[in-house]
Amino acid sequence: MHTEQGRKGQRSGTPGARMGLVIVLAALAACGGGDEPSAESSTTQDSPFRAYALAHPATTGAPQAAASAPRSSAETDELAQLSRNWAVAAMDGAAWSSQGNALALPPLHFARQWLVATAAHGETLSALQREAALPSSPAVAAGLMQGVRREVSAVDQARFKPAFLRVATAESYPGTFDGLSLLPLTATQLSANGNLRMRVVDQLRWQSTWPQASAARGVWMSPNGKRDVAMVRIQGSVLQHDTSSFRALGLAVPGGAWLIRIAPPSGPALASPALDAALAEVRAAIAQQPASAAGRGELVLPAMVITHIVDRGSLAGMAAAMDPVTADLRGLDAGGTYMTTASASGGLTLSSDGLQLSGTLSTQFEYSVRNVFAPGWAGTSLTGFFYTDPGVPPCPTGALTVTPFHLVLMRPDGSIVFLARAAQFEGTPCL
């Protein structure tokens, strides 16, 4: 069981953990396969972005390609645990109380952290390492980012470290990204921000249709009272797991994944570390029973729209990378660059038609003449909100009831696509 104390212990930055990132980054940066590396990629000299982009045309991988990458059973267990840790940590970092609503996308959160950690040096890297457990191998790192499509745009003649470019594009670990594009920054982008050197946009998409579903009216029961809201009744292969502290109902969805509602008997949705322990227990339960063995059942959920994605940009490690004066990102270029972020976008929509998930995180690297690591130098966290159907008719007699819960989409390997917390709904108060 992974407790809050355990997570803090992993963030403490033991010597082994500090070496872990260096080892895995070196493995990712190494030229893989039987092809002879080019003189450009084998040199330690910084590479012009245009030259690198011309040698690496856009690619589109098979959906969830990283899911099929070979991993040992130990790596699969590590992947599930780290994915769970990232989901819960993002939820803990949401800039609202446990009564609020949130959407965490671990593949995007990790992809950004991995990108920035690749660029970081010195104290900036140490700060990032203290915040999160590190993957032990490229296979685990790739698994954490499965489903992500990446677009890298940069100044054509800007020079970057070859090792950074190889890791940022997963050159040595094909199949990590569902799609990869390398593009020059546009004149419009550069005229708006003359210090912009590179922009990385990561996207995650998921769409599922229900085996059978229908719309219904229901009652949302929370500590703040009852409300009449629109519900969705979904029929299909369902797995139920009960404990004294929560009930989990999992619905099998295409691709072998499970959509799981986790709710306590009453009161607010689970908080860390109970949520972390529940996710671990649910993963073990579904591993023992494949979808083909699940019984026929029903999962009832409110029709919902969750927008604005929680981000970990306010944590100390990311804050260190975002400091225009002291950020040390000399793994990216010759120095003087720091990180900025753009607003996260996307959301989760659930209706009787199915489930649609989209998320985008943008990361920018800009030059600052004030940065102490610039050659020749002389001396906002993202928040979100949740809103659903506006006022509706009074509660019908005998309506379905749902209490605050977490909703998680979990792949067969135990990695998490999203973790949502549903705790507030707009609707007509019910008696």
C-alpha positions in Angstrom: 0.0 0.0 0.0 1.4 3.4 -1.0 0.7 5.9 1.7 1.3 9.7 1.8 4.3 9.1 4.0 5.6 6.7 1.3 5.2 9.3 -1.4 7.1 11.9 0.7 9.8 9.3 1.2 10.1 8.8 -2.6 10.4 12.5 -3.1 13.2 13.0 -0.7 15.8 12.5 -3.4 17.9 9.6 -2.2 21.3 9.1 -4.0 19.8 6.2 -5.9 16.8 8.2 -7.0 19.0 11.2 -8.0 21.0 8.9 -10.2 17.9 7.3 -11.7 17.0 10.2 -14.0 20.6 10.5 -15.3 20.7 6.7 -16.1 17.3 6.7 -17.8 17.9 9.9 -19.7 21.2 8.5 -20.9 19.4 5.3 -22.1 16.8 7.3 -23.9 19.3 9.7 -25.5 21.5 6.8 -26.7 21.1 6.0 -30.4 19.0 2.8 -30.6 18.5 0.2 -33.3 20.9 -0.9 -36.0 21.0 2.3 -38.0 24.3 4.1 -38.1 24.0 7.4 -36.2 24.6 10.5 -38.2 27.5 12.8 -37.6 25.0 15.4 -36.4 23.4 13.2 -33.8 26.6 11.7 -32.6 28.3 14.9 -31.8 28.2 16.8 -28.6 27.8 20.1 -30.4 24.5 21.9 -30.2 22.2 21.2 -33.2 20.3 23.8 -35.2 16.6 22.9 -34.8 15.9 23.1 -38.6 18.6 20.5 -39.3 17.2 18.1 -36.7 13.6 18.6 -37.9 14.5 17.9 -41.6 16.1 14.6 -40.5 13.1 13.6 -38.5 9.8 14.0 -40.5 6.5 13.9 -38.7 5.3 10.5 -37.6 2.0 9.0 -36.6 2.1 5.9 -34.5 -0.5 3.3 -33.9 -2.9 4.4 -31.1 -1.6 3.4 -27.7 1.6 2.1 -29.4 3.5 2.4 -26.1 1.1 0.1 -24.5 2.4 -2.8 -26.5 6.1 -2.1 -25.7 7.8 -5.0 -24.0 8.0 -4.6 -20.3 8.9 -7.0 -17.5 6.3 -7.7 -14.8 8.3 -5.6 -12.4 8.3 -2.7 -14.9 4.5 -3.1 -15.4 4.0 -2.9 -11.6 6.2 0.2 -11.5 4.3 1.8 -14.4 1.0 1.3 -12.6 2.3 2.6 -9.3 4.0 5.7 -10.8 0.9 6.5 -12.9 -1.2 6.2 -9.8 1.2 8.5 -7.9 1.0 11.1 -10.6 -2.8 11.0 -10.7 -3.1 11.4 -6.9 -0.4 14.0 -6.6 -2.0 16.1 -9.3 -5.3 15.8 -7.5 -3.7 16.8 -4.2 -2.2 19.8 -5.9 -5.5 21.1 -7.2 -6.0 24.7 -6.2 -9.3 24.0 -4.5 -10.6 22.1 -1.5 -11.4 18.4 -1.5 -15.0 19.4 -2.1 -14.2 20.8 -5.5 -14.1 19.1 -8.8 -10.9 18.2 -10.7 -9.5 16.4 -13.7 -6.0 15.0 -13.7 -4.3 13.5 -16.8 -1.2 11.6 -15.7 0.2 11.1 -19.2 0.3 14.8 -19.8 1.6 15.7 -16.3 4.5 13.2 -16.6 5.3 14.1 -20.2 5.8 17.8 -19.2 7.9 16.9 -16.1 10.0 14.5 -18.1 10.6 17.2 -20.8 11.7 19.8 -18.2 13.8 17.3 -16.3 15.6 16.5 -19.5 16.6 20.1 -19.8 17.3 20.8 -16.1 20.7 20.9 -14.5 22.0 21.6 -11.0 19.5 22.8 -8.3 16.7 23.0 -10.8 17.0 19.2 -11.6 17.4 18.4 -7.8 14.1 20.3 -7.1 12.3 18.3 -9.8 13.7 15.0 -8.5 12.5 15.7 -5.0 8.9 16.0 -6.1 8.3 12.8 -7.9 9.6 9.2 -8.1 11.5 8.5 -11.2 11.0 5.7 -13.8 13.7 3.1 -13.7 13.8 2.4 -17.4 12.9 3.9 -20.8 10.1 1.3 -21.1 8.4 2.7 -18.0 8.9 6.3 -19.0 7.4 5.5 -22.4 4.5 3.7 -20.8 3.7 6.7 -18.6 3.4 8.9 -21.7 1.3 6.4 -23.8 -1.4 8.1 -25.8 0.3 11.5 -26.0 0.7 13.3 -29.3 3.5 15.9 -29.3 4.2 18.9 -31.4 7.6 20.6 -31.0 8.1 24.1 -32.6 11.3 26.1 -32.4 13.3 28.9 -34.0 14.8 27.4 -37.1 18.4 28.3 -36.4 18.2 28.1 -32.6 20.7 25.5 -31.3 19.8 22.8 -28.8 21.6 20.0 -27.1 21.3 16.8 -29.3 20.6 14.7 -26.2 17.7 16.9 -25.3 16.2 16.7 -28.8 16.6 12.9 -28.8 14.8 12.6 -25.5 12.1 15.2 -26.3 11.2 13.4 -29.5 11.8 9.9 -28.1 14.0 9.2 -31.1 15.6 6.2 -29.4 12.3 4.7 -28.2 9.9 4.5 -31.1 6.2 4.2 -30.3 6.3 6.4 -27.2 4.2 9.1 -28.9 1.0 8.4 -30.9 2.2 11.2 -33.2 5.1 13.6 -33.4 5.5 16.8 -35.4 8.6 19.1 -35.6 7.7 22.6 -36.9 9.3 26.1 -37.1 7.8 28.8 -35.0 5.6 31.1 -37.1 6.3 34.8 -37.7 3.2 35.6 -35.7 4.4 33.6 -32.7 7.8 35.2 -32.8 6.5 38.8 -33.3 4.3 38.2 -30.2 7.3 37.0 -28.1 10.7 37.7 -29.4 12.4 35.7 -26.6 10.5 32.5 -27.5 12.9 29.7 -28.4 10.8 26.5 -28.3 7.1 25.5 -27.7 6.0 22.0 -26.9 2.3 21.1 -27.1 1.2 17.7 -25.7 -2.2 16.4 -26.5 -4.2 13.4 -25.1 -7.4 12.1 -26.7 -9.8 9.3 -25.7 -13.2 8.4 -27.0 -15.5 5.5 -26.1 -19.0 4.6 -26.9 -21.2 2.6 -24.6 -22.4 -1.0 -25.2 -25.8 0.2 -24.2 -26.9 3.4 -22.5 -30.0 5.6 -21.8 -30.6 9.0 -20.3 -32.4 9.2 -16.9 -33.2 11.6 -14.1 -31.5 11.2 -10.8 -30.6 12.7 -7.5 -27.1 14.0 -6.6 -26.6 13.5 -2.9 -23.7 15.4 -1.3 -23.0 17.0 2.1 -24.4 20.2 0.7 -27.8 18.6 0.0 -29.7 17.0 -2.8 -30.1 18.1 -6.4 -32.0 16.8 -9.4 -29.6 16.2 -12.3 -29.4 14.3 -15.6 -28.0 10.8 -15.3 -26.7 8.2 -17.7 -27.5 4.5 -17.2 -24.8 2.3 -18.9 -25.2 -1.4 -19.3 -22.3 -3.7 -20.0 -19.7 -6.0 -18.4 -19.4 -4.7 -14.9 -17.0 -5.6 -12.0 -18.0 -4.7 -8.5 -15.4 -4.5 -5.6 -16.6 -3.7 -2.1 -14.6 -2.8 1.0 -15.6 -1.1 4.3 -14.3 2.3 3.0 -15.4 2.3 -0.6 -17.3 0.6 -3.4 -15.8 0.4 -6.9 -17.9 -0.3 -10.0 -15.9 -0.9 -13.2 -17.3 -0.9 -16.7 -15.3 -2.6 -19.4 -14.7 -0.3 -22.4 -13.1 -0.9 -25.8 -9.4 -1.6 -25.8 -9.4 -3.6 -22.6 -9.6 -0.6 -20.3 -12.0 -0.1 -17.4 -14.0 3.0 -16.4 -14.3 2.8 -12.7 -16.4 4.8 -10.2 -15.0 4.8 -6.7 -17.1 6.2 -3.9 -17.3 5.9 -0.1 -20.5 4.7 1.6 -21.3 8.4 2.4 -19.8 11.8 2.6 -17.2 13.5 0.4 -15.1 11.6 -2.2 -12.0 9.9 -0.9 -8.9 12.0 -0.2 -5.2 11.0 -0.3 -3.8 8.6 1.0 -7.1 6.6 1.0 -7.6 7.4 -2.7 -4.1 6.1 -3.5 -4.8 2.8 -1.6 -8.2 2.4 -3.2 -6.7 2.8 -6.7 -4.1 0.2 -5.9 -6.7 -2.3 -4.6 -8.9 -1.8 -7.7 -6.0 -2.4 -10.0 -5.3 -5.7 -8.2 -9.0 -6.7 -8.4 -9.3 -6.1 -12.2 -6.0 -7.9 -12.9 -7.6 -11.0 -11.4 -10.7 -10.8 -13.5 -10.6 -10.0 -17.2 -13.4 -8.2 -18.9 -14.6 -11.4 -20.6 -15.2 -12.9 -17.1 -17.2 -9.9 -15.8 -20.9 -10.2 -15.2 -23.6 -8.1 -16.9 -24.5 -5.0 -14.9 -25.1 -1.3 -14.8 -23.0 1.8 -14.1 -24.9 5.0 -13.2 -23.2 8.3 -13.6 -24.3 11.9 -13.8 -24.1 13.5 -17.3 -21.2 15.7 -16.9 -18.7 18.2 -18.4 -15.4 18.8 -16.5 -13.3 21.5 -18.0 -9.9 23.0 -17.2 -7.2 20.5 -16.2 -5.3 20.5 -12.9 -1.6 21.1 -13.4 1.5 20.7 -11.2 3.1 23.9 -12.4 2.9 25.5 -9.0 5.1 22.9 -7.3 8.6 23.9 -6.2 10.5 21.9 -8.9 8.5 23.4 -11.7 8.7 26.8 -10.1 12.5 26.5 -10.1 12.4 25.8 -13.8 10.1 28.8 -14.4 12.3 31.4 -12.6 13.7 33.7 -15.4 16.7 34.5 -13.3 17.8 31.2 -11.6 16.4 28.4 -13.8 19.2 26.1 -14.9 18.1 24.5 -18.1 21.6 24.0 -19.6 20.5 20.5 -20.7 18.4 22.3 -23.4 20.9 24.8 -24.8 23.9 26.9 -23.9 22.0 28.5 -21.0 19.8 31.5 -20.3 16.5 29.7 -21.0 13.6 29.2 -18.6 10.2 27.6 -18.8 6.8 29.2 -19.1 3.4 27.5 -19.4 0.2 28.3 -21.3 -3.3 27.6 -20.1 -4.3 23.9 -20.1 -7.3 23.2 -22.2 -9.8 20.4 -22.9 -12.0 18.4 -20.6 -14.1 15.3 -20.0 -17.6 15.0 -21.4 -19.9 12.1 -20.4 -23.3 11.6 -21.9 -25.6 8.8 -23.1 -23.7 9.0 -26.4 -20.4 8.0 -24.8 -17.2 9.5 -23.2 -15.0 12.0 -24.8 -11.7 13.1 -23.3 -9.3 15.8 -24.6 -6.4 17.5 -22.9 -3.7 19.9 -24.0 -0.7 21.1 -22.0 1.6 23.7 -23.6 5.2 24.3 -22.4 7.4 27.1 -23.7 11.1 27.8 -23.3 12.1 31.4 -23.4 15.4 33.3 -23.3 16.1 35.8 -20.5 19.1 38.1 -20.5 18.7 38.2 -16.7 19.3 34.5 -16.3 22.5 33.8 -14.4 23.3 30.9 -16.7 23.0 32.9 -19.9 26.3 33.1 -21.9 28.2 36.2 -20.9 25.9 37.1 -18.0 27.5 39.7 -15.8 25.7 40.0 -12.9 0.7 30.6 -12.7 -0.6 27.8 -11.3 -3.4 26.4 -13.4 -6.8 26.0 -11.8 -10.1 24.7 -12.9 -13.8 24.6 -12.3 -16.6 22.1 -12.9 -20.1 22.8 -14.1 -22.9 20.6 -15.4 -26.5 20.9 -16.4 -28.4 24.1 -15.3 -31.6 24.0 -13.3 -33.9 21.0 -14.0 -37.3 19.9 -12.9 -38.0 18.7 -9.3 -36.6 15.3 -8.3 -38.8 12.5 -9.6 -40.1 9.9 -7.2 -37.8 6.9 -6.9 -35.0 8.5 -8.9 -31.5 7.1 -9.1 -29.1 8.5 -6.5 -25.4 9.1 -6.8 -23.0 10.5 -4.1 -19.6 12.2 -4.6 -17.1 9.9 -6.3 -13.9 9.6 -8.3 -14.0 8.3 -11.9 -10.9 6.7 -13.3 -10.1 5.3 -16.7 -7.5 2.5 -16.2 -5.7 0.6 -18.9 -5.0 -3.2 -18.7 -1.5 -2.5 -17.5 -2.8 -0.5 -14.6 -1.7 2.9 -15.9 -4.3 5.7 -15.6 -5.6 7.8 -18.5 -7.5 10.2 -16.3 -8.7 10.6 -12.7 -11.7 12.9 -12.2 -13.2 14.0 -8.9 -17.0 14.8 -9.1 -18.3 16.6 -6.0 -20.4 19.6 -7.2 -23.4 19.7 -9.5 -25.7 22.5 -10.4 -29.4 21.6 -10.3 -32.7 22.1 -8.6 -32.5 21.5 -4.9 -34.5 18.5 -3.8 -36.3 17.7 -0.5 
